[in-house]
Amino acid sequence: MFKKIIFFITVLCFLIPLKSAQAGTAVNRIVAHVNGEAITLFDLQKRVEMFLGLFEDIELADLPPDQQKETKRHVLDQMINDILMRQEAERYQIQVSDRDIQEHIQRVQQDNNMDQEEFEKHLRMQGLTQDDYKRQIRDSMITQRVLGIMVRRKTVVTQDEIKEYFKANQENFQEEKKIHLQVIAVPDYDEAVRLLDRIQNGEYDFDSAAQKYSQGPAARDGGDLGLVRWDRLAPEWKEALKNLKPGEISEPFSVSGGGVLLMARDIQSERQIPLEEVKDDIRNKLFDDKLDQRFEEYIQGLRDRAVIEVRY
């Protein structure tokens, strides 16, 4: 299935038939001014459809009245932010060229294995013209470039912050206990007891006994289950394994009427992962958190300095 195109480009055109001049006036009435730039009701309706288009099978009319109002206000706030970002781009002479847009379209087509004809067909299915699509790309790329200059470059994560986060969240950086298991499962407990005795007497090793007698998983491979996380084992398995050392075989135990033997080939104890192994992940998380916060502060600063009049 075709991926949702990045930069929130899944837009559905919302066309309302105009039956009279009065209806046209109502649809196109102004719902907000942002530093002198108008947002019409028609614009808002189109963006609401775009927003709901990100979800499957949701229509505005299907939502409760309070959620309809909240959705429209959320979308209107985002439209105000978009205008503020576009005005900032003009202020700093940040531009997106036609070539930039075309290269983006080519990447989208390549990522989704679509030729030009298939791509255009998909746009039509979404109610989009190519001009609509290019306009949305341009606005999104402008926003990204403004953020890169005004926010991203000023966001820094220090080594001390990484260390402090690691120290405060060490429980999130622990590697769980794992055990390399082999299993023999036979029809009844007494058979498991007899089979253990034959293994201990040297008649079989665990691998050959599993290959010949086990009716459990991986019997052809000596019952080898590979590395298994300790926290995913059933309680009776944990009980049988809790005092074993690598290479030892458990006492027989019953599971659903059958008999089971386990061998711990290797045991990897729970360990604290060192900072060096996770510092890049921590840096990325802290950077994203800071970026979100700085973006909100930046947008709020633009709104505080702007002349915004909402009539909706």
C-alpha positions, 0 to 999 in steps of 0.5 A: 500500500502506498505510504502516507506521503511525508510532510502531511501531504495527504490532502482531500479537497473539500468542495462545497457547491455554491447555491447562491451568493449568500452561500458563497459569502458564508463559505468564504467568510474570514475566520482569522487574520494573521498579521493581515493575512486572512484564513477563510472558512473554505480554507479551514474546511479543506484543512480539516478534511486533510487532518481527518484524512490522516485517519481511516474512516473518520468523518467530521460529522461522525464526531461528537459536537465538542470533538468537532469544535476541538478538531476545528480549533486545533486545525485553525491553530496549526494554520496560524502557525503555518502562516507565521512560519511562512512569514518568518521565511520571507523575513529571512529570505528562506526559499524553496526552489522548484528543483527542490520540490521536483527532487522531493517528488522523485524520492517519493516515487522511488520510495513507493516504486511508482512511475509518473502515471501511477503517482498522478493517479494516486494524487487524483484518488486523493482529490489532489492536483499537482499544484496542490501537492507542490504547494504543500511540499513547499510549505513543509520544506520552508517550515523545516528550513526555518526550524533548522536555522532558528531552532535546531542549530541552537539545540545542544545536548551536553555530556553532563546532561547525558550522564545525568539522564543515564544515572537517573534512569539506570533501570531502563539500561539493564540487559535482562537475564538470558539462558541458552536452553535445550529441552526434552519433552516426553509423554509422561513424567516417569519416562523423563525420570528414566531418560535422565537416568540413562543420560547420567549413566552415559548411555546418551548425551542430551543432544542424542537423547532429544533427537531420539525421544523428544516430542518437543520443539527443535528435537532434530537439533537436540532440543536447542531453543537458543537464547531465551529471556528469563522473564518469558519463561513459565514459572515451572521452567524458572523453578527447574532452572533457578539453581542450574549452572551452565551445562547442568540438566534440570530435575524432571518436571511435569507440564500438561501431563508430560515430562520435561528435562532442561539443560542450561547450555549457557547463562547470561546474567542480568547486567547494567549496560554501560553508558558508552553503549547507550550514550548516542541513544540518550543524546538523540532522545534528549535532543528530540525532547529539547527540540520539541520544547524549543519549537513550542517556545519559538512558535509561542514567541511568534504568536506573542509578537503577531497580530492575530484575530480569530473570528471563529 
